[in-house]
């Protein structure tokens, strides 16, 4: 029965963290983005995010956030959420599920503890800004 289940491989879809100016806080802050660097439209994209890990010798975790995007066009991106500075010291996990041509795709992207920083900058596709990518 399991041999009949096709699990498609996620390709050219990423989560990126980009540092941008925030008018509300009047400083540079990190934002998470869903990047669709493929020629296919992502339909009903659901992103479930949370942060967890050890902080000052104590196990910590944040609440779980859910985001739904009806469509993410080919070679485009959508802003998922603000990443507060205190969660950058934790593992930041983004479970992404979406459809392409009625086929379900699913992948979990994890920014490991303290990996969201300016030393890890690369050019982020589609946005053409520097940031940190998880593939």
Residue pairs with C-beta under 8 A, 6 or more apart in sequence:
6 103
8 100
8 103
8 104
8 105
10 96
10 105
10 106
10 107
11 38
12 36
12 37
12 38
13 34
13 35
13 36
13 37
13 38
13 42
13 96
13 98
13 105
13 107
14 34
14 35
14 37
14 109
14 125
14 133
14 134
14 135
15 32
15 33
15 34
15 35
15 47
15 80
15 94
15 96
15 109
15 111
15 133
15 134
16 32
16 33
16 35
16 77
16 124
16 127
16 131
16 132
16 133
16 134
17 30
17 31
17 32
17 33
17 83
17 92
17 111
17 116
17 131
17 132
18 30
18 31
18 33
18 124
18 127
18 129
18 130
18 131
18 132
19 28
19 29
19 30
19 31
19 118
19 131
20 28
20 29
20 30
20 31
20 129
21 27
21 28
21 29
22 28
22 29
22 82
29 82
29 83
29 84
29 85
30 82
30 83
30 85
30 88
30 116
31 79
31 80
31 81
31 82
31 83
32 49
32 79
32 80
32 81
32 82
32 83
32 92
32 94
33 77
33 78
33 79
33 80
33 124
33 127
33 131
34 45
34 47
34 69
34 72
34 77
34 78
34 80
34 94
34 96
35 77
35 124
35 125
35 126
35 127
35 133
36 42
36 72
36 73
36 74
36 75
36 76
36 77
36 126
37 75
37 125
37 126
38 74
38 75
39 74
39 75
40 74
40 100
40 101
41 71
41 72
41 73
41 74
41 100
42 69
42 71
42 72
42 98
42 99
42 100
43 70
43 71
43 98
43 99
43 100
44 68
44 69
44 70
44 98
44 99
45 68
45 69
45 71
45 72
45 78
45 96
45 97
45 98
46 66
46 67
46 68
46 69
46 96
46 97
46 98
47 66
47 67
47 68
47 69
47 80
47 94
47 95
47 96
48 64
48 65
48 66
48 67
48 94
48 95
48 97
49 64
49 65
49 66
49 67
49 80
49 81
49 92
49 93
49 94
49 95
50 61
50 62
50 63
50 64
50 65
50 92
50 93
51 60
51 61
51 62
51 87
51 90
51 91
51 92
51 93
52 59
52 60
52 61
52 62
52 90
52 91
52 93
53 59
53 60
53 61
53 89
53 90
53 91
53 113
54 60
54 113
55 89
55 90
60 90
61 90
62 87
62 90
65 81
67 80
67 81
69 78
72 78
72 98
75 126
76 126
77 126
77 127
80 94
83 92
83 116
88 114
88 116
88 117
89 113
89 114
90 113
91 110
91 111
91 112
91 113
92 110
92 111
92 116
93 108
93 109
93 110
93 111
94 108
94 109
94 110
94 134
95 106
95 107
95 108
95 109
96 106
96 107
96 108
96 109
97 104
97 105
97 106
98 104
98 105
99 105
109 134
109 135
110 134
111 132
111 134
115 132
116 132
117 132
120 132
121 130
121 131
121 132
122 130
122 131
122 132
122 133
123 129
123 130
124 130
124 131
124 133
